[in-house]
Amino acid sequence: MVSRKSTFVICLILLVFSQVISSSYISTKITKYQNENNLSEHSDIQIVPLTAESNLPPSITEQPNKIGFIHSKQPLELPCMATGKPAPEYTWYKNGKKIDLNSTEYKGRITQLVGVGSILFHSPSLEDIGGYQCAAASKLGKSLSIITRLYMAELTPFLKKATTHLAPMMGESVKLVCIPPKGTPKPTISWSILERKTNAMKQIKLDNRISMDYEGNLYFANVRQHDYQDGNNYMCSANMFFLRIFGQGFDHVIKPEAVSQGSIKKPVEILWVSKTDIKVLRTDDLKMKCIFSGNPTPTVVWKRLNGEIDIERTEDGIDNLELVIKNVDFDDAGEYQCIGDNEVTNGQISKKFKVTVASRPYWVTDPEDVTKGVDENVTFSCQALGRPKPDVKWYINGEPIESVPPRVNQQFQNDTLKYFMLTRNDSKVIQCNASNENGYLWADFYLNVLAIPPSFMQGVPELTKVAAESVVVLPCIAEGKPTPAITWFRGDQLIKSDRHEMLPGGALKITGVQATDSGEYTCRAKNKFGEMSSTGKLAVRKRTSIVEGPDDMVVMVGKTALFTCYAITDSYEIDNLKISWYKDSVPVDVNDPNIKHEESNNLIISNLSNKDSGNYTCVASNGLDNATKGAELKVKGPPDPPIDVKVDCEPESATIAWKEGKDNYSPITHYIIEFKTSFDDAWYEKGKTDDKVEKWETELTSWSNFTFRVKGVNELGTGAPSEPADNVCSTAADFPPFHPRNVRTLINKKDYLVVVWDPMSPLQFNGPGFYYEVKIEKDDKVETYTVDGNEEAKKEIRTNTTYEPYTITVAAKNDKGYAKNELEEIEGYSGEDAPLEVPGNFEVDPDHEMTATSARFRWDPVNTDKEKMRGVFKGYRILFWKPGEKETTLKKIDVSENTHNRRSTRRSRHRRTSSKVKANVMLPAYSNFSLSVVARNTYYEGPESNVIDVQTPEGAPGKVHSFMALVRGSGHFHLKWEPPEERNGVLIGYNIGFQKINGLKVSPVKYEDEPTTDPTMTEYILRGLEASTNYRIQIQAMTTAGEGEPYYIDVWTTDAGMPIVPDWNMIPMGNNSLNVSWKIDYNKTNQHVGLMHVVEYRKLGESNLKSTPGQMLNRWQNISNLSAGIWYEFRVVAKSGERQAASSWKKITLPKPAHPSIMFKGTATQDLTSATWFIAMMVAIALLILILIIVCIAKRNHEAKYDVQEEERLRGHDPYSTDDHPNDSKNDENGIGKPGALVNGDKTSGISDSDSLGDYGDVDPSKFNEDGSFIGQYGTQDKKEATETAAPSAMSTFV
């Protein structure tokens, strides 16, 4: 057996041998590739994949800023990072000399970070100040960073100076001097208030009154009392954020001196201006400042004398002391002016500034890194602009180009460097430095030369689908060095035609694609180091087209617009076809509840408004092409709001002007001007223009602020209002325009005088302090009351009098005085009270017959004197109620004061007369009532008269409560109604009639042969009708007093179609019966419902068919005498005359009854018949059961002969009586009176739509729900009904 060690040695030998063979094979393949591609002469060329970065000159990607600051003992890092293959080596230069970080000068103080070129100053000092530059170099070149200047950051202390106390006059200007300390970088200066008690600093907010110049001095345009600041010091502060140093100095205290007039008015003067001849560099911010003095504080505005100031580039606009323009360009050069003004200055005080714009150098086009292939050409340009024009210097790998020996393939002139027929030795890093007096610009970029065979970044897609007659671009992006040449083939044939164009990137563009262009296309990329191909298929599809598109339409606002769109496309793309809708080139909002995009691709816009007007476009697209068709929708409606509303205000009037809005396809006829005031937010109509004008003048009321808006009107209505005008018209105060109108009194509150008047609106107050002054006078005594104008226009004054007259005035007054018009006096009365008089001898008028709808009553009149009536006599009031239920059923009927004809003299009206007062009253029919009568004034009733009781006779009933055709057939209606709410007696039935409607003609009414005499009936089958005919059906409830008001409905019969088979199901009811029920959907309007339904059934496998009686009203049928354990099949048949339709068969079997079983223990061979004791026990049990049955039958027969008959006599029914009785079946030859009888005896199969309808029997309703479905199988059932055969139930049939 070979040892493990031997096995390991053998495996190792095989592995080494395979590697040798593999290396030899690869070497042979590379040599063959070079020979085939003629590469042996290019000994310096290395072929690499394009994705490899084997050759990449160094390029600095991260470098420090041009300026930096150092702080002693605070570490500082200068970043420097570069890319390149091979990895570059880093070198730093200080002031142009190479830094040796390992020398004693730098070792320990400056170190280079691991893996990058960044250096770290551990503890910077003054000796580190200077210019630093980073270099990253490899064998492919040297990349240089910009030069960074390091400065030592410092801040000198403030000069010590005693506190300055200033005492200017109020209104004079003041300057607080600050000499800031020197610092690098320059410190930020600010001013604060130093609170002596807390030592807290509160920074001063600068504005046009308090400002600071660019040197740090603080100016007050005018001094005010609060500038004293409780004697606290104003302090100048310098903040060096880099060093985190905060210095303070130059304390000042201001103590303003008061003057008699409060403060001195001072005209505008210039306190300080910044440099007026300004040079600013392009892309910097331009800052100019003017500080003015004056009281009131001057307003400041800036202007440009040779153009407009670009407000969007200003920092805070043009109305501040300082003008700051961001990101300056050459166009900003010119003259500027600051202007200061106040109300006491004659003319304007101004200062001019002259601005010139220079520039640091900037590149026309930024130089960039370039990667090229062998034998290609390249051009570099370093063109720079600036003011003055910059000087550009070139460097190769950090050396001036002049000092580098030129290569044969190099050309340098006019700031342009060119190389021809590149080789790998031309890889290098190039630098450009553009400089002028304002700064310099540095560019560092490389040239990388590679030799790479072609490869595809994006090949030809496997399948490209395009619509015919369109343009297709087949992509083909290849990379390689030199850049591969691209050629295209269709199949094996080179593509050359006018319709085929190769784009610069290599893609193939085919114009006017045809079906014959389908096929395979190949893109071939080739350079001197190899070639590669990519192939794909082009499939040309038929174009999409719209067969039926939308049409222009004009629709009224509020209506519905329907746009159609039907499109076809190539059969291969039919599943991708999609219809989209656009309005004015924007997709329609499908979330709008008024917009519906149907599955048929129709667009429905409901409840149209003016905003729906526009161009609607149907776009049919399959992802390859699309077809469009548009239509214009014009929604005619009220006009759009007017625009540009302006108001010109005068002291007592205003002129409103506007521009017309869109008229929405109906000319504007006139405008409505609306206003609102500061009193509320409601808008009121001010007036209307006579015609289509765009200017309107109106008068204004006093002491109001008016805002106006305008609405346009055309024949279709009033449009939405415009935006309110920007300006508000305000008017001065004046006297109220008039005193309150319609002053009157209310007499509904006893013991009070209630004065009311029409309120005046706040617009009519005309000034502040408005109120009403109420004066009342009685018996030469005058009382005065006031009511605030904003309160209710009402005054309640307690007088403790009843219906007494008063002289009343109500005046309008504000702070200016009373209204100027004449004050009107009125006579008013205090409140009424209940009358004292009682009508006597109230009774039913014996001279008038009482009817079901009317009764006449009479009584003795009352004394109508106001002292007795305690108010104004208004007549009488009859009260009636149900006896014993007065509180809940009381109703009242007013009787006019003119009902009783009184004598014309005043004396006779104020005393009782012998004539009676009579009144006809409408009372409900067939009711018992108690009645009384009272006298009444305006608000109160007097005591009740004597009470009488009456009973109204029976009357005709009212309308049925509801009436409908529950089911419509071709020759019948299933009618349903609810009894009338006003029965007015005992209902005895209903009368049903019908008329044909033919256009405007209606045939005479045809009634059923006999009215229905069952008052409980609420459903009826009306038959004998014609198909597809409009009928007017009427129904009238009846009492013995007559027929009630008819209720009409108009209904169409259906066409003469085959009746529908309803949904149905079966439910077992024990072991020998079941219930079949069916359901009709009454919500379906045009269905052919059968007149009747029959259940047919048979035993499974037999042909003998049985059927139940037809059901017209019931929707169920109970079937008995079935056999348990036997399979049956059932179906429901719908019948209408000769037409009938049957459902499919359903199978069912009823369960067998359970049988007890007895289990015995014993051997398997035991025979029960041999058990004598068991046989004897069974015989005894059988005899006992037989005896019990005989006893029960005897007892039942005895009860049937005596007890039942006796019980019937006790109830008042004689079973042997021979008197006629409407429900006695022996006098009903057709069997209609029997509970289970049918219309035409037992023969229901011959019933048709033309037969008349009678009563139908029913079964025990406790077993079924409202629709006839079975409730429970254990409901009670009369044994007699289960065995009756002479008169089968309409619900039950026995087998």
Disulfide bonds with the S-S distance in Angstrom:
Cys80-Cys134 1.98
Cys178-Cys236 1.79
Cys290-Cys338 1.87
Cys382-Cys432 1.93
Cys476-Cys523 1.82
Cys565-Cys618 1.69
Cys649-Cys729 1.82
